[in-house]
Structures are given as structure tokens and as C-alpha cells.
Amino acid sequence: MRLLKIHGAGDARLDAYDRPAVGPKDVVVKMKACGICGSDLSYIKIGGIPTPGTITALGHEGAGDILEVGAEVQGIKVGDQVVVNPMMTPSNIGSGGPEGAFTEELLVREARLGDSILPIPAGISYEIAAMAEPLAVAMHGVNRAEVKPGDKVVVFGCGPIGLGMVLWLVDRGVTDLVALDLSAERRERAMALGARAALDPSKVDLRAELVKLHGEVPSYGRVGVGTDAYIDAAGAPGILTDVIMLAKLHSRLVITAAYMMPVEFPVGRMLTSEMSITTAMGYPTEMPEVIAAMPRLKDKIASMISHRLSLSNVLEGLKIAATPESCKVMINCDEGGV
């Protein structure tokens, strides 16, 4: 077998791999599909996690079939079609532990049905099921924004997480939604998912455009844009300052992007808006809800997959995933179709 690993900064390799034997509380998943995540690219760039120089197994957006079941595992049987929830695994699969989902067979330690192992609904393909993890990240960001139908929302970034946020916002009745991205292809995807507008912030006067779309609201002697909530799925260093300068009274910003460096921002200006800034990390409770929604949203979810490659070509997939033209790059782990 093979397993994708980081060996150093910018150095990812598809290595030969001997999967550990299944223990009494473990299961083995025959991997069918695994998506490439932006965090995979970040881990490769810095050269491993939790610290640079650590050989790191990659892959955490996986779905497949149960191949082996430990004697003490309850409710899971060979042949079950499942999604792996890596946040609920003791080794946090693909994010610092010994296992990663870019492989043919994945050992899931201390497997628990409904927790680390979730059934795939009938009629859902493996590649759609593998979207559960990024869509759960997106849902958690939307949940943290505490939006409701009728709210005016701006999403920065239309990569897989940002597009997932567009999907969930529209699904919850938030139609006055503006998506921002430098890539024309990604903006088109946001519009197809239901955004009211999709703008290139480098080519427009963002404040002027948002005033046209969301109006203006007086705020302690100044005028704020009428946007209720902003969600940062891009991570550009100027976003925080831009939002603070735009913000109306009691607007909200949720940061889901990973910032690798400190960012300065005008705290004084926040006094006149009393805006809230918070963050969203992972998906503490959201994955079961995401999977339950897949049967009615499967076509929209499928539209977010831009490229499909075999495990043998995963290194090429990493390069594609780093381009602004891509959306979700899906890897077929058993070379036999997803």
C-alpha cells in the first residue's frame, strides 16, 4: 500500500506503507475517496505538523467501505459504507497522527459508530460523502456567525470552505449574500450556489458596492455598511481592517481562515461599531447534520468538485489544489472510480 506523507518543507511523497494490524477496538476502512484540503497544502508548506520537520501523514476528508472490524467494536460491520470523522479519532487522522486518509486502507483507532465512523446515506457517492468534512467546517463557521433569514452576509473567499458557507447560508434562507474572490471561476461557482453577487475585491470599490447591495446604517457619528455578518474564509491580511472600517453597529465577523502571522487592526475604530469578532475551528457537532443533508443537496455539493485524480497522481492533485482555478480536488484512493 501507499500513504502520502510530508518529509520537509515543500516535500510531500507517496510512500510505500505497511498498515498496522487492526486492534480489538479498531476498524479498517478501504478508502474510496479523499479530498485535498487547504490545510494539507499549509502543512506541506511549513514542513510538517505539529512542528516543522515532523514526518506527517496526510488526508482527513475520507470515505470508503469497512474492510475489517475489531472484536470489541459495536454496530459496525464489514461492507458498511462510511465517512471518517477525523476530529473524533484519537490520532486526529491526517493532522498530526500516524494515520492519513490518502492511502488504500486506513486504520481508524478506537472506532465508534456515530462518532468517528458515520454511515453514508443511501444513494450518496463516495466523493460526495468525502465532502462531509469541509462542509462541516463551513457549517460551523456559519453557525458561529449566528445568521438568520433576512440577514445580509459577506463571505470572503470562494474556495471549498467559502463555497460551502455559501451553500449553507442559502440553504438557511440567507439570500442577501455577497461572495468575494479573486478567481472568476470561483465567483461563478458562488453565483451558481445562490449568492446574490460575487465580486473581485481587487477590482471594485468594495464599500461602494456593498452600499449598493446592503445599504448604509448610521453608527455613532459615522455611517457603516448595512452588512450584518462577515465570514473570513480567505485569510488575506487586510480583511480584518477592511471589515472594521465597513462595520455597522453590532455587526459580526467570524474568522475561519488560518492566519500564520500576526495582524494589526484598528481597535479604536471598533469602539464606534461595537462589532463582535470571533473565530470558528473545525466542526465540534456539525458532521452528522451535514451528512443528513446530503441527499437533498447532493447536486450542489457535486458542483463544488472541480478535479478528480487517482491516488497515483495525488502529487499532481496537490499542485492543482494550489491554483485559484480549482475548487475541491478529489482523489480516488482505490484507482477504480468514486
N, C-alpha and C positions, 0 to 999 in steps of 0.2 A: 504494500500500500504506500501512499504518499501523503504528506502533510505540508502545508505551506507554513514556513517559519521565517522570522526575521533573524538575521545574523549580525546586523550592524546598521548604521545609518544608511538608508537608501539601498539596503541589501536584503531582498526577500528571495527565498529559494523554495522550490517544490522538492522537498527532501524525501528520500526513502524512509519508510515509517513502519515500525512494528507496534501494532496496537496492543496495549496491556490487556491481560485476561480480565473477563468480567468477574466482579465480586458479587457476593450474595445480595447486596443492596443496589447493584448497578444494572444498567441496560446498555446495549449497543444499538446504535441507530445506523442503518445503512443509508448514508447520505444521498439524497437525490438532488437537492438544490441549495445553494448558499449565496446570498447577496454580498457584494462588496460594499463596505461601509466607509464613509469618510474618515471614521476613526481608525480603520485599518491603514489608510494612507498616512494619517498622522503618526501612528505607531512606527511605521516604516521610516518616515522622515526623521524621527528622533532616534531611531535605532533600537527600539525595544521597550517593553514595559515590564514592571513598574519603573525601571531605571534604564537609561541608555546602556547598551552593551549586554542586555539580557536576551538570550535566545528565546523568542516568543512565538508560540503557536497562534495562528490567525484564523478567523472565521467565527462569527457569532450570530448569523442570520440564517439558520438552517432548518430544513425539513427533510423527512425521509421515512423509512419503514423500520419498525423494531425487528432487529435481527437476532438478538439474544436477550434473555431476561434472567437476572439473578434469582436465586431460590427464595429470597425474602421480599421480593418486590410484589406489591399488591396492585391488582387492577390493570396491569399492562401485559399484553401477550404478543408473541411473535406475529408479525404481519401487520400490526397496527400502524396506521399512517399518522405521523405525529409532527408537531412543531417542538423544537427545543427552546425553552426559556433560559437563556444563559445567566440572567441575573439571579435565578433561583438555584443555580448549581454551586456546589461548594468551591469549585475552582474558577468560577466566573469564566466559563468557556470562551476562548478567543480573546480574552482581555487580561492576560497575565498568568493564567494557569497552564498546566501541561497539555491540555487538550485544545484543539481548534477544529472548527467545522469544515474547513477546506481540506477534506480528506474523504476517502471512500467509506470508512467505518469510524464512527465517533463513539467513544466511551463516555457515558453520562453517569457520573458517580452519584450514589445516594438518590437514585431516581424516584420521583414521586408523581403520581398521576394527578393532574390538575394544578401542579405547582411547577416543577421543572420540565414535565412532559405534558403536552396538551394535544388532544385529538384534533385532527384535521376534519372539518365538516365534509359531508358527502358532496361530491361534485366540484371540489376545490383542488386545483392542480398543485403540485409541489412548489412551483415557482411563485404562485400566488400565496401559498401558505408561508413561504420563506420571507414574504414581505411583512409578516406579523411583527417582527422586531422593530424595524424602522417606523412602521405605522404606530406602534405602541409608544415609541419615543415622541412622535408627532402628537399623538393624543394627549400624552402627559403635558406637553407644552401648552396645548390648547386648554386643558383642564386648569393649569396654573394661571392662565390668563383670565379665568372666570368670566368668559364671554356668554352672551345670551342673544337670542334672535333680536335683530334690530340694531345691535351694536355695530360700530364702524371700526374695522380692523385693518392693520397694515402688517404684512409678512415680509420681512427682509430675507431674501434668499429663496430660490426655487429649485434647489437640489432635492434629493429624495425626501429629506425631513421637511423642508419648507412646503413641497408639494403635498406631502401627507397632511400637513396642517391646513392647507387649502381644502383638501378633501374633507377633513373632519369639520372645519368651520362651515362649509357649505352644507354638509350633512346635518348640522345642528341649526340650520336656518339663518346663518350669518351670511347674507348676500351682498352686503355693502363692504366688499373685501378688495383691497388693493395689494397686489403682489409685486415685488421689486427684484429684479435680477439683471445682470449684465448680458446674459445669453438670450438671444431672440428665441431659440428653440425651447428653452425652459419657460420663457414667458408665454409662449404658445401653449405649452402644456398646462400652465396655471389657468389660462383662459378656458381651455377645454374642460378643466375640472370645475369651473364655475366662478372664477374670480371676476369681479366687475371690471377691473382694469389691471393691466400688467405693464409696468414701466421700467425703463432703464434709468436708474438714478444718476448715472454719469452723463446723461444727455438731456435731462429736463431740469427745470427748477422745481425740486420736489415739493417745497412748501406751496408754491403756486398751484401745482397740480392737485395736491391734497386739499387745498382750499376749494378748488372747483368741485371735487368729489365729495368732501366731508364737511365743508363749510368752516366757519370760524366761531370761536366762543371767547368772550371776554374773561380774563383771568388776572385779578389783582393788578389792574392798571396796564395790562398788556393784552394781546389777543393771541390765543392758542388755536391751533388747528382742531377741528371737531372730531378727530380720531379718538375712539375710546380705549383701544388697546393696540400695542405694537408687540410683535414677536420677532426676535432676532434669531434667525436660523442661518445667518451668513458669517458673522464674526469679523466683519470689517471694522478696523479700529475707530472709524469716525461715526459709527452708528449711534453709540450711546450719546455723544454730544448732539448729534442731529436730532434725536428724539427729544432730548431735554429742551432744546430750543423750539421744537414744534409743540410740545405738550400743552394741553389744556388742563384745567383744574381736575385733579383726581384721575387723570389718565394712568394707564398701566403699561409697563414694559416687562416682558418675560425674555430672559436670555437663555437660549438653549445651545447656542454655538459655543465651541471650546476656544477660549482665549489663552494663548500660550504666553503672552506678555502683559504686563500691567497697562492699564488705560487711564489716562487723565480725563476728567469730565467736569463741567461747570456746576458744582454742587450749589453754589449761590443761586443760580437760575432756577433750581428745583424748588426753592422756597416759595416762588410765586405760583407754582402749579400744584404743590403738594402731591406730586405724582409718586407712584409706587414702582420700585424696581425690584424684581425678584428673578430667580433662576429656576430651571427645570432640568433634572438629571434622570435619565433612564425612564423606567416605567414600573413604579412600585406595584401597581394593581391593574394596569390597563390591558395587558395582553389577552386575557380571556374575552374581554369586551370586543377587542379588535377582531379576534378570530370569529366570534359570534356574528359580527357584521359582514364578514367576507362573502357569504352567499349573495347578498343584495348589492354589494359594491365591487364584485369581482372584475367587472369590465373596466371600471375606473382604475382599479388597482393595477390591472394588466397594462393599462396605458402608460403607467409610470416606468415600466421596464423598457429600457432603450437598447440594450445589448444582451446577447446570450452567447456564452462561450463554454467550452469544455474545461474540465479541471486541468487537462494538459496545457491549456492556453491561459491559465489564470494569471500569469505574469503579464501577458498582453492585456488582460482584463483590467489589471491594476493601472496600466498606463491609460487605458480608455477612461476609467473612472475618474482620473485626474483632469480630464478635459471638460471645459464648460458645456460642450455639446452633449455630453452624456447625461443620463438620469440614473436609473438603477441598472447596474451591470450584474447580471445573474449568471452564476457558474453552475453548470451541470456536473455534479460530482460523480455520477456513475457512467458518464460518457454515453448514456443510452436514451437521452431525451428527458425533459422535465414536464 
